[in-house]
Amino acid sequence: MKPETLSDAIGMLDEELTSAADEMRSKKANDKKKHRGKRPLWVAGTAAAACICLFVTWLLLPGSPSQASVIAEAAYPEMAPYPDESDYISLTGDFDDEGFSQVYDAWRESRQAQLDQPEGYQDGLESFFPAASAALLSGAEGENRVYSPLNLYMALSMLAELTDGQSREQILDVLGTADIEALREKASALWNASYCDDGAVTSILANSLWLNEDVIFRQETMDRLASVYYASAYRGEMGSAAFDRQLKDWLNEQTGGLLAEQAQDITMPEETILALASTIYFRAKWDGEFSESNTKEGVFHSPSGDISCDFMHQSGTRNYYWSDQFAAVALRLEESGSMWLFLPDEGVEAEALLTDENVPRLLFERESWTDSRYLIVNLAMPKFDVSSDLRLPESLQAMGITDVFDPYAADFSPMTYEADEIYLSQADHAARVAVDEEGVTAAAYTVIATAGAGAPPDEEVDFVLDRPFLFVITGYDGSPLFAGIVNQPVS
């Protein structure tokens, strides 16, 4: 029957899609009775510091066999490369100042375009960051804990796109956003302001969706995730070793192999409907490297006893901040943000800072902070390489995201025509941060230590990170990329 109007055509198409979904449900009911129970949605997130990860986009390794078909594919921003000064020095030693200036100006313009985002795009982070940090970093019991606030924010934003009703409202409340339209604008702006791949700084965010080939998904949702969140979507055979391997390869590719140990056990069971992966890989140099000749062995007072480790030393003028429970300094990263080091007062545990409202206030309202002084800071910081492999369901439920874990309450209707009894069955987050004399690699946050958080002397203060401390790594725009507590600098 030929439609007479556009409305008739849309109605007929909807009937066909509904019929196709019914046929698919019937086929699955007959062929896979053993999986007739509740159908889980699987979400994973990993973070690596200075290469920090949460799962983001997908990329097939060259030459690898593909079992996945492309449903939607993201297009990444192209950035002008950071110029290498050595390329503009002639054989006679003369410097081509004009040529260098042209290339440098092109790079600066390209970088500024990524940072030029709508006013207020960070609104909500000031409440999300402390809530997420308290939920994910507490209860370490003397072990290291690290995660990526930005990575978790992006993963939850995409989860909001896949849900509706109360399921979506709970996620929006946690993200501090009024509605889904506002979230799309903020998440896209945060992604672009944090993304950098110019040769000077590596801050790469990636997102991907892995879809069950037996399920009909809503194309408009896949397209929106690709355009707003730069998320690629792929369809394949759930439960197959080949599909699992492609997800693992994607995770390792996006995180520089920093989380290979955590990724090796990830599998997508046959009953999985969709896997959402989001990553962040970060790498930056100090804006003033530590000299290796000043690295000396020292003692770190860990919860389990004193540990001998290498301490990096640096003295210089910088802002020193204090509050009633901690002291803090910020180490600048070249062409990027900072690594904040929060050292709790003597007798105050590092975890106590997770619920101290002055920590996020200092991060987000630095200009109005009154308890600070510009002086000589003698910094001693341990080299460290810390990682975490966290299970998120309990933390997310503590934050107020509960319905998505309940097969009878979860609403995943924007994702698929087969939205009944789908729920979030697994949510994982892995992160890693490594710090040395050159800078931050893999998931990055740093350490603080000093003799107390009172007002410092007028001219000079020792800031020694020799006991458990909190660190936060921020991007160029000040958004928190990584955060963690260092209890054991030597694993």
WOTA-V296031 format. One record per backbone hydrogen bond with DSSP energy under -0.5 kcal/mol. NH is the residue of the N-H (numbers start at 0). CO is the residue of the C=O. Records with the same first field share a line. If there is no record, write none. Layout:
NH: CO ; CO
//
This chain:
8: 4
9: 5
10: 6
11: 7
12: 8
13: 9
14: 10
15: 11
16: 12
17: 13
18: 14
19: 15
20: 16
21: 17
22: 18
23: 19
24: 20
25: 21
26: 22
27: 23
28: 24
29: 25
30: 26
31: 27
34: 31
35: 32
38: 420
39: 37
40: 422
41: 273
42: 425
43: 275
44: 427
45: 277
46: 429
47: 279
48: 431 ; 442
50: 440 ; 441
54: 277
55: 277
57: 206
63: 60
66: 64
68: 234
70: 232
71: 232
75: 73
78: 76
81: 197
84: 82
86: 83
87: 84
88: 85
89: 87 ; 93
92: 89
95: 87 ; 93
96: 94
99: 95
100: 96
101: 97
102: 98
103: 99
104: 100
105: 101
106: 102
107: 103
108: 104
109: 105
110: 106
111: 107
112: 108
113: 109
114: 110
115: 111
116: 114
120: 117
122: 119
124: 121
126: 123
127: 123
128: 124
130: 126
131: 127
132: 128
133: 129
134: 130
135: 131
136: 132
137: 133
142: 139
144: 484
146: 482
148: 146
149: 479
151: 147
152: 148
153: 149
154: 150
155: 151
156: 152
157: 153
158: 154
159: 155
160: 156
161: 157
162: 158 ; 159
163: 410
166: 163
167: 163
168: 164
169: 165
170: 166
171: 167
172: 168
173: 169
174: 170
175: 171 ; 172
176: 171
182: 178
183: 179
184: 180
185: 181
186: 182
187: 183
188: 184
189: 185
190: 186
191: 187
192: 188
193: 189
194: 190
195: 202
197: 200
201: 282
202: 195 ; 200
203: 280
204: 202
205: 278
206: 55 ; 229
207: 276
208: 231
209: 274
210: 208 ; 233
211: 272
212: 235
214: 211
216: 214
217: 414
218: 216
220: 217
221: 217
222: 218
223: 219
224: 220
225: 221
226: 222
227: 223
228: 223 ; 224
229: 225
230: 224
231: 206 ; 229
232: 71
233: 208
234: 68
235: 210
237: 235
238: 267
239: 236
243: 239
244: 240
245: 241
246: 242
247: 243
248: 244
249: 245
250: 246
251: 247
252: 248
253: 249
254: 250
255: 252
256: 251
257: 254
259: 256
262: 258
263: 259
264: 261
265: 262
268: 266
271: 268
272: 39
274: 209
275: 41
276: 207 ; 274
277: 43
278: 54 ; 205
280: 203
281: 47
282: 201
283: 439
285: 437
286: 331
287: 285
289: 436
293: 290
294: 291
295: 293 ; 310
297: 308
299: 306
300: 465
301: 299 ; 304
304: 301
306: 299
308: 297 ; 306
310: 295
311: 380
313: 378
315: 376
317: 374
319: 372
320: 327
321: 370
322: 325
326: 342
327: 320
328: 340
330: 338
331: 329
332: 336
333: 284
335: 332
337: 473
338: 330
339: 337 ; 471
340: 328
341: 339 ; 469
342: 326 ; 340
343: 341
344: 324
347: 344
351: 348
352: 349
353: 350
354: 351
355: 352
356: 354
358: 355
359: 355
360: 356
361: 357
362: 358
363: 359
364: 360
367: 364
368: 365
371: 369
372: 319
374: 317 ; 372
375: 458
376: 315 ; 374
377: 375 ; 460
378: 313 ; 376
379: 462
380: 311
381: 464
382: 309
383: 434
384: 488
385: 432
387: 430
389: 428
391: 389 ; 426
392: 426
395: 391
396: 392
397: 393
398: 394
399: 395 ; 396
400: 395
401: 399
404: 401
405: 402
406: 404
408: 405
409: 405
411: 409 ; 418
414: 161 ; 411
415: 411
416: 215
417: 215
418: 416
421: 418
422: 38
423: 403
424: 40 ; 422
425: 40
427: 42
428: 389
429: 44
430: 387
432: 385
433: 440
434: 383
435: 438
439: 283
440: 433
441: 49 ; 281
442: 48 ; 431
444: 442
445: 339
450: 461
460: 375
462: 377
463: 461
464: 379 ; 462
465: 463
467: 300
468: 485
469: 341
470: 483
471: 339
472: 481
473: 337 ; 471
474: 478
477: 474
480: 472 ; 478
481: 472
482: 146
483: 470
484: 144
485: 468
486: 484
490: 488
//
